[in-house]
């Protein structure tokens, strides 16, 4: 028998040392002139037998090395064939399928699209996928690590031994892959990587892993996210017919870990949250839940804003299927789900993306562009096509696999400016000396184009705090392509005004009007977010001046002002019932305060605000268009009164809004109106039902054909103390 079918001793040594550059060229079935040579590495085996069911034969392999390297010749075979292995030792017998008996799964098109940066469904090919391949069921693993010398997938299934599932490298793209037969959902795994200098890297979680272990464990878990049974078809169909700019949006911002806790202090599961949070938010009349990041993250204290698993719903509340059920339940209750998504930076935990293959792969190599000094995090290299492709795929993954209705992109300003939060000399300018991050801007434009192009019913929202022009303008028109932008200036100005004693507000009247000078330059969301109730800032109620009654009256009047102001709405959890303490992510909200009337009254007011807002087109249909707004009186600083009109489309009834931000009732206060006739009081923040003093206009005012404020009619009315009124025109 010819001996040239035997592998060289140095190849055996390389396999045992996990330093073989082409393990698929040594292990598995290898065609030779004498037949097919089968080689396998099975640690712990003393004997190894090839089971050839098609030929009805068994062939014992020779043990070339006591560590578990076996080989043998099957002369009756001339081509690769399907087989299993039977291993034996003093402890017993077991069967296994050889991962090196299988060909590749990825194709040249996958490589081309990744390198080009245009693989829209990267999550369909990379990561860990349960599948049937060449007649066997198992898991296909694929990861991008172009500078690595060796990549192995390790886990409980191979005793975390990097020698046993050394992966096949696709030279042209830097992708590594292996099909591991007999594996399925629930398998725990990481990647073992040898860097370009030969150094073994810390074990890495899968960048495209769909499941994760519960912290402090950090491995990825094989999970399927492609076979959920959805019942939200009617919701999605209705959503896709809407123009989000002209539809109501009142988002309830939630940190899932602290909205409510179990009695023992533990987290609620996704299913428990579906039972409790979804029904609560729907009953409160909110249109959307906006969730602080649910992407897997190592540190609770980051609130999710330092993510590592950009394709993995956090295990804190359950598995990916549980999260899908949560979204499905929200949709069935009429609630959209918006996720905070963080492509701005990532933590440098050793099991994550930092120096993934022993080099600066995902992060920019120059720390002046690749490291964030505020958060001690790494910054993505947006100019690298494969990295941008990875982030595009993450955004599209949530919209596709989990039916998410929108993404709020965090920290956009930090992405757009090269000198963001950096001192002179700490940042690297463009060749012309400018400070705009052109790679990041191009990335955001393309990401928005893909999101709207492939999922036209969804929205993207930018947390962007600067005067960058065109954030919510289409990419084709030179904008960044977001659907909406958070109005941080409005938030800061109005909260500063509300924190002042009413006696001093007259001197700061323009804080409440300034936002209208630019209200239609972008499509805005008015946010009272989590960032405003932490780090010593106090809660919304805590910011308000006066005694308890005045604090709650101020809050009701302010929310009334906000809900009638142009722009979509966002309110952080707890502020709807007047949480007194600052938000603490370690504990549940203080639900017990609802036993007391001011809190219960405020909650009822927010519920009615949402009801009126959603039912009244004038309050939402022209949020992003100047035709939807007209000042009646913007300059009554002496009385700290503001009055304006909101308009919807043709045939929609106009609404007049009046806010009195002093504790002094205003009797006979006359405002101009566009029509004479009856104006019904559809909301009064001072109603006794909400905890107010009960002052109002007996349900309506009658406008006379007496001109005022440049309008043909007017009405005299009672303005309640620290109150906001909504008056809808109903005719004669």
Phi and psi in degrees as a GROMACS rama.xvg file:
@    title "Ramachandran Plot"
@    xaxis  label "Phi"
@    yaxis  label "Psi"
@TYPE xy
-59.6402  144.32  UNK-2
-99.2202  -0.576556  UNK-3
-75.0637  -1.78056  UNK-4
-79.7231  -15.2709  UNK-5
-73.3715  142.222  UNK-6
-78.8576  154.717  UNK-7
-71.2286  153.306  UNK-8
-59.7625  -36.4173  UNK-9
-67.2583  -30.8358  UNK-10
-69.3638  -39.6299  UNK-11
-60.4239  -46.7398  UNK-12
-61.8203  -37.9939  UNK-13
-67.2011  -39.0971  UNK-14
-63.5702  -45.6169  UNK-15
-65.3474  -29.5915  UNK-16
-92.2313  1.27536  UNK-17
55.7098  44.7868  UNK-18
-128.259  18.1054  UNK-19
-82.1841  121.127  UNK-20
-66.8614  -26.3002  UNK-21
-134.547  76.3857  UNK-22
-62.3898  -28.6353  UNK-23
-73.0887  -14.5403  UNK-24
-84.0411  -8.60631  UNK-25
-114.418  -51.3828  UNK-26
-85.1775  165.545  UNK-27
81.4857  -165.995  UNK-28
-78.924  128.234  UNK-29
-125.203  122.682  UNK-30
-74.7655  130.622  UNK-31
-132.418  172.811  UNK-32
-66.5024  -19.1552  UNK-33
-98.915  -3.86829  UNK-34
137.835  -159.793  UNK-35
-100.638  122.656  UNK-36
-90.6986  130.447  UNK-37
-111.182  127.341  UNK-38
-127.288  141.324  UNK-39
-148.622  149.012  UNK-40
-115.843  110.477  UNK-41
-130.856  89.4349  UNK-42
-57.9337  140.034  UNK-43
92.424  -16.5614  UNK-44
-82.3397  138.063  UNK-45
-100.364  -27.4422  UNK-46
-136.447  146.768  UNK-47
-139.545  129.243  UNK-48
-123.497  134.196  UNK-49
-86.9738  127.135  UNK-50
-99.9129  114.703  UNK-51
-109.081  83.7886  UNK-52
-64.3449  -31.3479  UNK-53
-65.9326  -40.5632  UNK-54
-90.1776  -8.20791  UNK-55
68.2294  32.8854  UNK-56
-125.715  158.62  UNK-57
-125.093  139.759  UNK-58
-129.966  122.476  UNK-59
-79.4684  133.534  UNK-60
-94.9577  152.483  UNK-61
-82.2686  136.447  UNK-62
-85.268  106.268  UNK-63
-77.5645  -27.1045  UNK-64
-146.537  137.287  UNK-65
-63.9504  -15.1154  UNK-66
-69.4701  -13.69  UNK-67
121.487  20.9901  UNK-68
-93.4307  123.276  UNK-69
-125.037  150.929  UNK-70
-154.773  157.44  UNK-71
-167.507  162.222  UNK-72
-105.825  135.861  UNK-73
-114.22  92.9409  UNK-74
-69.2614  -23.7614  UNK-75
-79.4201  -2.63178  UNK-76
-106.293  140.237  UNK-77
-119.944  -2.89096  UNK-78
-146.112  164.942  UNK-79
-57.2794  146.914  UNK-80
-148.621  165.18  UNK-81
-82.8062  131.388  UNK-82
-152.465  165.049  UNK-83
-123.89  166.004  UNK-84
-117.814  140.637  UNK-85
-114.59  120.914  UNK-86
-105.652  147.251  UNK-87
-138.296  145.384  UNK-88
-151.838  -173.881  UNK-89
-62.9021  -21.7074  UNK-90
-87.8575  -13.5024  UNK-91
149.824  -163.223  UNK-92
-129.98  142.579  UNK-93
-146.911  154.851  UNK-94
-111.334  150.612  UNK-95
-150.481  161.666  UNK-96
-106.791  134.677  UNK-97
-80.7353  117.539  UNK-98
-63.1561  -21.7072  UNK-99
-85.8439  4.15759  UNK-100
-86.8768  -1.77947  UNK-101
-113.568  145.574  UNK-102
-79.6776  178.541  UNK-103
-70.523  157.62  UNK-104
-101.527  -41.2419  UNK-105
-71.0927  154.414  UNK-106
-119.685  175.578  UNK-107
-64.8283  -28.1689  UNK-108
-64.9822  -39.0873  UNK-109
-59.5261  -44.5305  UNK-110
-62.7044  -45.7632  UNK-111
-60.9773  -46.2157  UNK-112
-67.5247  -37.0879  UNK-113
-65.0874  -49.8569  UNK-114
-62.5344  -34.9578  UNK-115
-75.6819  -18.8925  UNK-116
80.5909  24.9073  UNK-117
-124.458  18.9287  UNK-118
-81.0238  96.5062  UNK-119
-70.1365  -22.5037  UNK-120
-121.779  51.3532  UNK-121
-57.9669  -32.67  UNK-122
-69.8938  -11.4186  UNK-123
-79.5142  -16.1455  UNK-124
-120.691  -37.9205  UNK-125
-95.4727  166.853  UNK-126
93.9582  -154.063  UNK-127
-117.9  119.645  UNK-128
-124.407  122.812  UNK-129
-71.6539  129.174  UNK-130
-160.985  169.117  UNK-131
-104.641  128.467  UNK-132
-141.01  121.193  UNK-133
52.6867  41.8715  UNK-134
87.1975  0.758375  UNK-135
-122.96  153.062  UNK-136
-102.994  133.703  UNK-137
-171.682  -155.877  UNK-138
-124.435  130.233  UNK-139
-96.7116  125.112  UNK-140
-108.141  136.322  UNK-141
-147.358  137.043  UNK-142
-148.573  150.071  UNK-143
-97.5361  117.901  UNK-144
-153.303  70.3726  UNK-145
-64.435  -24.6615  UNK-146
-98.1982  1.16435  UNK-147
-75.6947  146.559  UNK-148
-81.9061  -32.5798  UNK-149
-153.358  140.581  UNK-150
-131.491  131.013  UNK-151
-126.019  148.097  UNK-152
-95.8506  130.615  UNK-153
-128.451  153.565  UNK-154
-178.807  -171.704  UNK-155
-58.5318  -30.1188  UNK-156
-70.1635  -17.6737  UNK-157
-132.078  25.7576  UNK-158
60.0414  27.3791  UNK-159
56.0935  36.9786  UNK-160
-101.693  109.17  UNK-161
-68.0338  -5.22294  UNK-162
-83.7292  -17.0831  UNK-163
-93.9286  -23.4046  UNK-164
-132.85  59.2645  UNK-165
-70.8182  134.009  UNK-166
-91.7731  160.527  UNK-167
-86.0401  128.456  UNK-168
-94.5137  133.301  UNK-169
-98.8017  105.9  UNK-170
-59.278  -40.049  UNK-171
-67.8779  -25.1944  UNK-172
-119.491  -16.3395  UNK-173
79.9424  14.5752  UNK-174
-83.8795  143.357  UNK-175
-120.637  141.596  UNK-176
-148.984  157.018  UNK-177
-160.071  142.674  UNK-178
-100.022  120.209  UNK-179
-105.162  101.582  UNK-180
-68.096  158.469  UNK-181
71.0501  6.71529  UNK-182
-97.9697  160.486  UNK-183
-153.683  -164.937  UNK-184
-58.6762  145.495  UNK-185
94.3622  -12.0143  UNK-186
-64.2884  135.085  UNK-187
-97.9472  133.477  UNK-188
-153.904  161.472  UNK-189
-144.528  175.511  UNK-190
-108.068  132.301  UNK-191
-100.934  121.798  UNK-192
-124.987  133.789  UNK-193
-103.149  121.875  UNK-194
-73.6125  177.58  UNK-195
-65.017  -20.715  UNK-196
-91.4884  5.38976  UNK-197
87.1695  -0.142764  UNK-198
-84.1  137.393  UNK-199
-75.7044  125.917  UNK-200
-85.1801  161.217  UNK-201
-59.3552  147.734  UNK-202
-58.4769  138.351  UNK-203
-113.438  136.083  UNK-204
-69.1796  158.655  UNK-205
-74.5213  121.385  UNK-206
-57.3551  -30.5749  UNK-207
-110.28  27.349  UNK-208
-67.8622  138.265  UNK-209
-91.4718  -15.7172  UNK-210
-138.268  157.291  UNK-211
-141.005  156.68  UNK-212
-73.9672  158.331  UNK-213
-73.9104  132.036  UNK-214
-57.2784  145.786  UNK-215
-84.9693  -0.189919  UNK-216
-69.2268  151.543  UNK-217
-131.513  8.69019  UNK-218
-76.894  162.361  UNK-219
-87.6503  158.028  UNK-220
-127.14  132.451  UNK-221
-64.4419  123.502  UNK-222
-143.263  149.265  UNK-223
-102.204  131.74  UNK-224
-124.242  20.4616  UNK-225
-115.025  12.6907  UNK-226
-141.273  29.0359  UNK-227
-69.1074  148.663  UNK-228
-97.0632  111.847  UNK-229
-98.5034  149.262  UNK-230
-128.107  27.2381  UNK-231
-110.513  22.0017  UNK-232
-58.3603  -41.6454  UNK-233
-65.1014  -40.3353  UNK-234
-63.2491  -46.7787  UNK-235
-64.7306  -38.0742  UNK-236
-63.0102  -43.7785  UNK-237
-67.3788  -40.1674  UNK-238
-59.414  -42.7129  UNK-239
-70.5487  -13.9997  UNK-240
-88.0602  -11.5167  UNK-241
-85.499  150.812  UNK-242
-96.602  109.397  UNK-243
-57.0619  -29.2777  UNK-244
-65.7814  -27.314  UNK-245
-108.678  8.95754  UNK-246
-107.415  153.724  UNK-247
-66.6322  142.003  UNK-248
-141.815  107.437  UNK-249
-126.024  98.7051  UNK-250
-93.0426  138.54  UNK-251
-103.289  108.247  UNK-252
-83.4213  130.619  UNK-253
-135.836  136.24  UNK-254
-99.8333  111.018  UNK-255
-59.8408  -27.6219  UNK-256
-78.5568  -11.5067  UNK-257
-137.091  6.96062  UNK-258
-62.2542  -48.9641  UNK-259
-153.403  144.142  UNK-260
-116.059  161.968  UNK-261
-68.9803  167.52  UNK-262
-59.3116  -30.7835  UNK-263
-87.5039  6.17655  UNK-264
89.4136  -3.56429  UNK-265
-77.2993  166.264  UNK-266
-71.0502  147.48  UNK-267
-72.6478  148.387  UNK-268
-80.7228  167.555  UNK-269
-56.5242  -38.382  UNK-270
-70.2441  -38.738  UNK-271
-66.2066  -38.0407  UNK-272
-65.0867  -36.7887  UNK-273
-62.6362  -38.5649  UNK-274
-69.0292  -42.3484  UNK-275
-98.7062  -53.6725  UNK-276
-68.4174  -45.4216  UNK-277
-60.6821  -47.4344  UNK-278
-65.7394  -36.1483  UNK-279
-65.1249  -49.9367  UNK-280
-64.6876  -37.1781  UNK-281
-66.3141  -42.9352  UNK-282
-63.2032  -33.0098  UNK-283
-76.6843  -7.20228  UNK-284
86.0279  7.66515  UNK-285
-68.0954  151.083  UNK-286
-91.8876  -25.4145  UNK-287
-141.075  150.307  UNK-288
-99.7073  127.858  UNK-289
-111.866  117.448  UNK-290
-99.6297  128.838  UNK-291
-55.6881  156.799  UNK-292
-49.641  132.564  UNK-293
-102.532  -2.30934  UNK-294
-61.0629  143.917  UNK-295
-58.6531  136.909  UNK-296
-145.626  146.546  UNK-297
-77.7577  -28.4428  UNK-298
-116.762  121.416  UNK-299
-57.1716  -38.3285  UNK-300
-67.2104  -12.2677  UNK-301
-82.0015  -6.68391  UNK-302
61.1623  12.8901  UNK-303
98.3736  -3.43031  UNK-304
-85.2525  4.18658  UNK-305
-124.153  76.2211  UNK-306
-84.7964  152.399  UNK-307
-117.372  -37.6492  UNK-308
-98.5079  84.2007  UNK-309
-74.7131  1.39094  UNK-310
-125.502  10.1066  UNK-311
-125.277  115.623  UNK-312
-62.079  135.834  UNK-313
-57.6678  139.619  UNK-314
-72.8503  -10.1299  UNK-315
-54.091  -31.8593  UNK-316
-115.233  4.01729  UNK-317
134.683  -165.218  UNK-318
-95.3692  173.291  UNK-319
-57.6416  -35.5286  UNK-320
-63.2454  -35.7665  UNK-321
-64.4546  -39.9972  UNK-322
-65.9948  -39.4486  UNK-323
-61.5999  -41.096  UNK-324
-63.0653  -36.9633  UNK-325
-60.4231  -48.2292  UNK-326
-63.1288  -42.4584  UNK-327
-60.9002  -42.6755  UNK-328
-65.6829  -38.5086  UNK-329
-61.351  -45.4303  UNK-330
-63.3982  -40.3665  UNK-331
-65.8359  -24.4233  UNK-332
-88.8852  2.61259  UNK-333
86.514  12.9257  UNK-334
-103.695  130.605  UNK-335
-78.996  161.065  UNK-336
-125.997  120.757  UNK-337
-111.229  134.296  UNK-338
-107.181  136.976  UNK-339
-73.0983  126.752  UNK-340
-124.349  135.951  UNK-341
-121.96  87.7556  UNK-342
-96.0943  9.28574  UNK-343
-81.9003  -29.5195  UNK-344
-167.696  170.186  UNK-345
-150.854  152.261  UNK-346
-72.2126  160.471  UNK-347
-97.7646  20.2082  UNK-348
-52.5757  140.999  UNK-349
-66.0898  -22.0472  UNK-350
-87.3749  2.00976  UNK-351
-101.271  -148.095  UNK-352
-79.925  -19.6133  UNK-353
-61.5465  130.255  UNK-354
43.7047  54.3461  UNK-355
-61.2601  -46.0922  UNK-356
-107.41  25.7006  UNK-357
90.1075  1.28934  UNK-358
-134.046  171.327  UNK-359
-73.4429  94.3287  UNK-360
-99.1834  -58.6745  UNK-361
-84.9538  -30.4429  UNK-362
-94.8327  153.003  UNK-363
-64.498  138.582  UNK-364
-72.114  -25.661  UNK-365
-88.6397  119.643  UNK-366
-60.833  -19.9051  UNK-367
-69.4923  -16.0529  UNK-368
-123.175  -13.4796  UNK-369
-110.978  2.3859  UNK-370
-136.072  134.229  UNK-371
-99.0226  115.243  UNK-372
-69.7534  -28.1601  UNK-373
-69.9635  -41.2438  UNK-374
-110.894  0.368417  UNK-375
52.4728  46.1942  UNK-376
-124.62  164.612  UNK-377
-89.9433  150.055  UNK-378
-111.281  132.426  UNK-379
-60.2298  148.047  UNK-380
-89.3525  88.8208  UNK-381
-67.1459  -19.0517  UNK-382
-81.0073  -10.0219  UNK-383
-88.8042  121.274  UNK-384
-59.1548  -41.0588  UNK-385
-65.5568  -35.1635  UNK-386
-69.9324  -45.1821  UNK-387
-60.0155  -40.2002  UNK-388
-61.4375  -42.126  UNK-389
-57.1221  -44.6571  UNK-390
-72.5098  -40.5752  UNK-391
-54.098  -47.5879  UNK-392
-62.1887  -37.4055  UNK-393
-61.7251  -47.1768  UNK-394
-58.9411  -48.1541  UNK-395
-68.2224  -30.3621  UNK-396
-59.7604  -46.7917  UNK-397
-66.2918  -37.9485  UNK-398
-69.9291  -35.0753  UNK-399
-82.8234  -64.2102  UNK-400
-71.1806  -31.6473  UNK-401
-113.459  8.93422  UNK-402
56.2961  30.5093  UNK-403
-65.1959  142.922  UNK-404
-91.53  -15.7458  UNK-405
-172.134  158.14  UNK-406
-122.689  125.175  UNK-407
-96.5029  114.634  UNK-408
-85.9127  120.25  UNK-409
-80.0589  146.203  UNK-410
55.9477  43.3392  UNK-411
-63.2738  -37.4357  UNK-412
-59.0394  -37.5747  UNK-413
-66.7075  -23.3722  UNK-414
-81.1322  -34.087  UNK-415
-81.6995  -21.5556  UNK-416
-118.557  124.954  UNK-417
-65.731  -27.0774  UNK-418
-101.62  17.2448  UNK-419
-58.0934  120.476  UNK-420
56.867  32.2163  UNK-421
-124.839  145.546  UNK-422
-84.9587  163.296  UNK-423
-54.8901  135.569  UNK-424
90.3493  -11.9764  UNK-425
-97.685  1.16466  UNK-426
-134.116  158.683  UNK-427
-109.224  109.042  UNK-428
-73.9567  167.72  UNK-429
-67.2846  163.772  UNK-430
-54.2618  -29.2429  UNK-431
-90.5587  7.84173  UNK-432
87.9133  -3.46866  UNK-433
-76.6713  165.715  UNK-434
-113.27  7.52919  UNK-435
-83.895  135.129  UNK-436
-84.9001  95.4859  UNK-437
-70.0028  -32.8885  UNK-438
-64.2976  -42.9354  UNK-439
-65.9194  -41.5286  UNK-440
-63.142  -41.9237  UNK-441
-65.4881  -38.9789  UNK-442
-60.2567  -47.24  UNK-443
-63.5636  -41.2202  UNK-444
-59.6395  -48.0175  UNK-445
-66.7747  -37.9521  UNK-446
-62.238  -43.2713  UNK-447
-67.4399  -38.6101  UNK-448
-59.799  -43.3987  UNK-449
-67.4376  -43.422  UNK-450
-61.0382  -48.8075  UNK-451
-74.2842  -31.4379  UNK-452
-71.776  -38.6301  UNK-453
-94.5402  -22.7501  UNK-454
-136.686  71.5106  UNK-455
-64.601  -15.3718  UNK-456
-84.9334  -3.85803  UNK-457
-94.7975  173.042  UNK-458
-131.386  155.507  UNK-459
-123.067  143.659  UNK-460
-132.978  132.967  UNK-461
-102.094  129.555  UNK-462
-88.113  94.6107  UNK-463
-134.227  121.182  UNK-464
-106.559  9.36168  UNK-465
-113.131  -172.705  UNK-466
-96.0521  23.4676  UNK-467
-52.8431  126.867  UNK-468
-79.475  138.615  UNK-469
76.4105  29.6423  UNK-470
-58.418  -41.9986  UNK-471
-106.154  24.4804  UNK-472
-96.9116  152.43  UNK-473
-59.4157  148.079  UNK-474
-61.8259  -36.1803  UNK-475
-66.726  -18.5101  UNK-476
-99.1902  11.1261  UNK-477
94.9534  -0.862876  UNK-478
-84.5143  -178.327  UNK-479
-83.8717  -15.68  UNK-480
90.0955  7.01887  UNK-481
-70.4211  155.922  UNK-482
-77.9091  -37.7862  UNK-483
-143.508  164.303  UNK-484
-134.815  136.47  UNK-485
-64.5931  134.419  UNK-486
-93.7022  84.133  UNK-487
-70.8728  -33.1533  UNK-488
-63.396  -45.172  UNK-489
-58.2852  -44.1073  UNK-490
-60.4975  -50.0366  UNK-491
-65.1128  -43.4456  UNK-492
-62.7783  -48.2488  UNK-493
-71.7287  -36.112  UNK-494
-67.4611  -36.2894  UNK-495
-62.9423  -40.9853  UNK-496
-64.4735  -47.2263  UNK-497
-67.0997  -25.8681  UNK-498
-74.161  -13.3407  UNK-499
-82.7062  149.296  UNK-500
-61.302  137.522  UNK-501
-52.9059  -28.3951  UNK-502
-66.5098  -22.6267  UNK-503
-99.4307  -6.27849  UNK-504
-66.1109  -27.9456  UNK-505
-58.2516  -27.5672  UNK-506
-83.6811  -3.66355  UNK-507
-130.614  28.6837  UNK-508
-56.1736  -35.886  UNK-509
-70.8735  -12.7507  UNK-510
-60.817  -30.5177  UNK-511
-90.0737  -17.3053  UNK-512
-103.193  -20.4489  UNK-513
-59.8342  -35.0981  UNK-514
-59.3691  -25.6207  UNK-515
-74.2761  -13.6937  UNK-516
-69.8916  -23.9093  UNK-517
-130.321  13.9428  UNK-518
-59.8732  -23.5475  UNK-519
-113.898  11.9698  UNK-520
-75.0851  -22.1144  UNK-521
-138.044  168.453  UNK-522
-88.4029  106.254  UNK-523
-100.009  149.63  UNK-524
-111.324  132.721  UNK-525
-91.9047  110.004  UNK-526
-106.49  129.162  UNK-527
-110.714  84.3141  UNK-528
-96.6682  179.057  UNK-529
-59.3152  -30.702  UNK-530
-65.167  -18.0041  UNK-531
-92.8267  1.18622  UNK-532
-130.658  31.0972  UNK-533
-138.888  173.46  UNK-534
55.6665  43.3504  UNK-535
83.3149  3.09599  UNK-536
-79.5937  -17.3424  UNK-537
78.8893  166.343  UNK-538
-78.2541  172.6  UNK-539
-60.3689  -46.7391  UNK-540
-62.0284  -38.9284  UNK-541
-64.2664  -23.99  UNK-542
-77.7364  -22.1373  UNK-543
-76.2967  142.409  UNK-544
-82.6306  167.533  UNK-545
94.3201  -175.652  UNK-546
-76.0896  -176.002  UNK-547
-58.5998  -45.3187  UNK-548
-59.8443  -44.2593  UNK-549
-68.4615  -36.7198  UNK-550
-58.4861  -47.6138  UNK-551
-72.1728  -35.8616  UNK-552
-63.6563  -41.7199  UNK-553
-59.0019  -45.4383  UNK-554
-63.1403  -43.9848  UNK-555
-63.2098  -44.1825  UNK-556
-62.9749  -38.5728  UNK-557
-68.0119  -45.4688  UNK-558
-61.3573  -39.3887  UNK-559
-61.2469  -42.8549  UNK-560
-59.1787  -46.0614  UNK-561
-65.483  -45.8901  UNK-562
-67.9261  -21.7271  UNK-563
-98.1169  -5.48624  UNK-564
-80.6943  142.575  UNK-565
-55.0333  135.193  UNK-566
125.032  149.551  UNK-567
-73.5768  166.462  UNK-568
-117.448  147.289  UNK-569
-144.579  130.025  UNK-570
-130.607  128.766  UNK-571
-76.4433  146.636  UNK-572
-52.937  142.953  UNK-573
93.2555  -28.0254  UNK-574
-76.367  -15.5666  UNK-575
-73.9168  -18.7284  UNK-576
-122.084  11.3789  UNK-577
78.2019  47.9934  UNK-578
-52.509  128.852  UNK-579
-82.3305  -47.1532  UNK-580
-76.9548  155.602  UNK-581
-58.8047  154.011  UNK-582
-66.1432  133.525  UNK-583
-126.331  114.981  UNK-584
-65.2037  -13.8309  UNK-585
-84.4219  -9.48379  UNK-586
-134.293  161.793  UNK-587
-67.3132  158.506  UNK-588
-60.5591  160.123  UNK-589
-85.1336  71.2444  UNK-590
-64.287  -22.5996  UNK-591
-64.4673  -20.7425  UNK-592
-67.571  -15.1385  UNK-593
-68.0361  -7.01265  UNK-594
-70.6169  -14.8302  UNK-595
-106.761  140.229  UNK-596
-60.0603  -37.4531  UNK-597
-61.572  -38.1206  UNK-598
-71.7659  -45.1414  UNK-599
-63.3482  -37.5743  UNK-600
-66.0201  -41.948  UNK-601
-63.9309  -41.7711  UNK-602
-60.0706  -43.5353  UNK-603
-63.9577  -36.3909  UNK-604
-65.637  -43.3722  UNK-605
-64.9533  -38.9235  UNK-606
-59.4621  -45.3858  UNK-607
-70.5966  -34.0367  UNK-608
-56.3483  -49.071  UNK-609
-62.9691  -40.8609  UNK-610
-61.0744  -48.4795  UNK-611
-66.7888  -42.8496  UNK-612
-59.1307  -44.6865  UNK-613
-71.9829  -32.3754  UNK-614
-86.7143  -6.57563  UNK-615
-118.869  99.713  UNK-616
-55.4056  -32.4822  UNK-617
-59.8316  -24.7433  UNK-618
-88.0309  -6.86445  UNK-619
-142.585  -22.1167  UNK-620
-71.4105  -22.5166  UNK-621
-124  37.6625  UNK-622
-58.1837  -31.9026  UNK-623
-107.888  14.3557  UNK-624
-131.697  133.686  UNK-625
-61.1364  -23.2233  UNK-626
-64.0129  -15.3693  UNK-627
-87.9787  1.91737  UNK-628
-141.463  143.34  UNK-629
-150.967  129.281  UNK-630
-67.7447  139.079  UNK-631
-94.3314  -52.2976  UNK-632
-145.179  116.032  UNK-633
-113.56  0.994661  UNK-634
-124.213  19.5587  UNK-635
-88.507  65.87  UNK-636
-68.8763  -25.6296  UNK-637
-62.1477  -36.8653  UNK-638
-101.794  -3.39916  UNK-639
52.8649  45.878  UNK-640
-113.611  139.079  UNK-641
-126.689  137.487  UNK-642
-139.879  136.95  UNK-643
-154.069  170.062  UNK-644
-115.869  144.537  UNK-645
-119.875  139.715  UNK-646
-125.749  144.497  UNK-647
-101.813  -142.989  UNK-648
-87.1479  -177.704  UNK-649
-56.4586  131.751  UNK-650
89.4547  -11.7478  UNK-651
-82.4576  139.805  UNK-652
-73.3343  133.85  UNK-653
-71.8115  157.715  UNK-654
-127.244  131.455  UNK-655
-98.7631  137.749  UNK-656
-124.412  132.609  UNK-657
-133.752  127.039  UNK-658
-119.617  131.134  UNK-659
-114.351  110.169  UNK-660
-100.9  32.2627  UNK-661
-124.56  159.347  UNK-662
-81.9457  15.6379  UNK-663
-102.551  121.711  UNK-664
-64.5592  144.315  UNK-665
-112.778  109.077  UNK-666
-89.9472  138.515  UNK-667
63.7874  29.9784  UNK-668
-76.2608  121.222  UNK-669
-100.052  131.378  UNK-670
-126.854  147.409  UNK-671
-73.2612  148.25  UNK-672
-139.839  153.753  UNK-673
-77.7142  -17.4826  UNK-674
-138.529  139.352  UNK-675
-77.1576  150.781  UNK-676
129.1  -163.585  UNK-677
-88.0619  130.19  UNK-678
-118.117  111.052  UNK-679
-82.2554  136.531  UNK-680
-80.5513  100.452  UNK-681
-91.1033  -11.233  UNK-682
-159.261  137.213  UNK-683
-140.545  111.832  UNK-684
-67.9448  -11.7262  UNK-685
-96.7747  8.72055  UNK-686
-61.3051  145.207  UNK-687
-62.0151  -29.0342  UNK-688
-60.2521  -27.1099  UNK-689
-96.2406  -1.74689  UNK-690
99.7231  10.2113  UNK-691
-86.0136  -174.283  UNK-692
-84.3405  -12.048  UNK-693
85.498  15.5786  UNK-694
-84.4093  141.251  UNK-695
-176.588  -153.631  UNK-696
-124.507  30.648  UNK-697
54.9916  32.0665  UNK-698
95.0039  -11.4228  UNK-699
-168.914  161.192  UNK-700
-127.307  157.654  UNK-701
-114.261  118.998  UNK-702
-86.307  136.833  UNK-703
-103.065  158.848  UNK-704
-77.2216  53.2289  UNK-705
-114.948  116.132  UNK-706
-66.1558  146.124  UNK-707
-163.012  145.949  UNK-708
55.1772  33.3517  UNK-709
74.6509  13.3177  UNK-710
-116.117  153.167  UNK-711
-74.8091  -14.5607  UNK-712
-133.724  172.906  UNK-713
-162.237  163.824  UNK-714
-143.497  140.735  UNK-715
-93.1201  137.571  UNK-716
-148.069  168.923  UNK-717
-97.2495  122.325  UNK-718
-96.572  118.012  UNK-719
-68.736  157.97  UNK-720
-68.6848  136.933  UNK-721
43.7344  55.0768  UNK-722
-136.978  156.752  UNK-723
-126.156  133.218  UNK-724
-113.543  141.897  UNK-725
-114.536  127.027  UNK-726
-123.163  119.636  UNK-727
-104.794  132.172  UNK-728
-71.5269  126.44  UNK-729
-122.598  5.37424  UNK-730
90.3718  -159.707  UNK-731
